Amino acid sequence: MLAVSRAVAAGGPLPALLDHIAAEAATVVGARSASILLLEGRDHFRLAGAHGLSAGYAALLAGAPTQLAPGHGPSGLAVAEGRAIAIEDTETDARFAPWRAVARREGYRALASVPLRSHADTLGALNVYRSRAEPWRRRQLLLLSFFGEHAASAIRTARLIDRQTRQVAALTRVVRGQREQMHEHANRLHAIRGLLALDAHEDAERFVTTLEQAHHSAYGSVAERLHQQVVAGLVLAEIAAAQRRGITLVSRIPRDRGRGGDHPAGRRPGPPREGLPLRELTTPRGRFLGRAAPRP
């Protein structure tokens, strides 16, 4: 157990850490294998860590079968009820009936499942499997709960680091966008000053009008879809950077809760020369413009 505590404190890649916790949990309670399942949304699990599972059983768990969901089976009951679920004999326990054939193929006759709890949240379940049918002692279930708490702590920490990393990346892009906008504004002021120096007042007026229209078009396209000011600011900065590079961003964010079609942000409707989905700029896994287009 000390090794698990040290591993969690040291951090590292989450999949390897969860595999380590699963292995230690199985060893401590005399089980042959173990799995860690994380909640995905509210209706299914995904396999996040494992030890001693056959390739076929691991693939089955990773595929999120319909009978593997909160409220169903040992893992689902552990999550739904917030307590350890002990199956002494998979052949006689009615709660395990849907998985009985799978247990026979995998070669286990008993299992226990404990919830992964972090503060008030339940993140998933830790399962251990035994080859023989026998009761689970209270001390063993308490030990499994200890491992479940460590797994939940590792998951929570990893998610927090990921969230902070994405926030820093987003702020970095906002700052880059602001710098590019300042550079663009300086270029425009230089162009206006040049026109005025040539006494081309009408050309200067038309130029300012064109800039004003482009600004309002881009702002309106984003503001009517994104109500979070930070996200809207990020998107506007990326639109400005894209226009400077000759790229048109295509908005696929629905207006009025889903109504309205695609159109290039900051331009009149029409086929874009090189379209990039606007929503790609705001999703955690999105490809930001800084990756999608080379710098000039």
Beta strands, then each sheet from edge to edge (+ up, - down):
strand 1: 33-40
strand 2: 44-51
strand 3: 85-87
strand 4: 110-118
strand 5: 121-130
strand 6: 248-251
strand 7: 263-264
strand 8: 275-277
sheet 1: 2+ 1- 5+ 4- 3+
sheet 2: 7+ 6- 8-
end
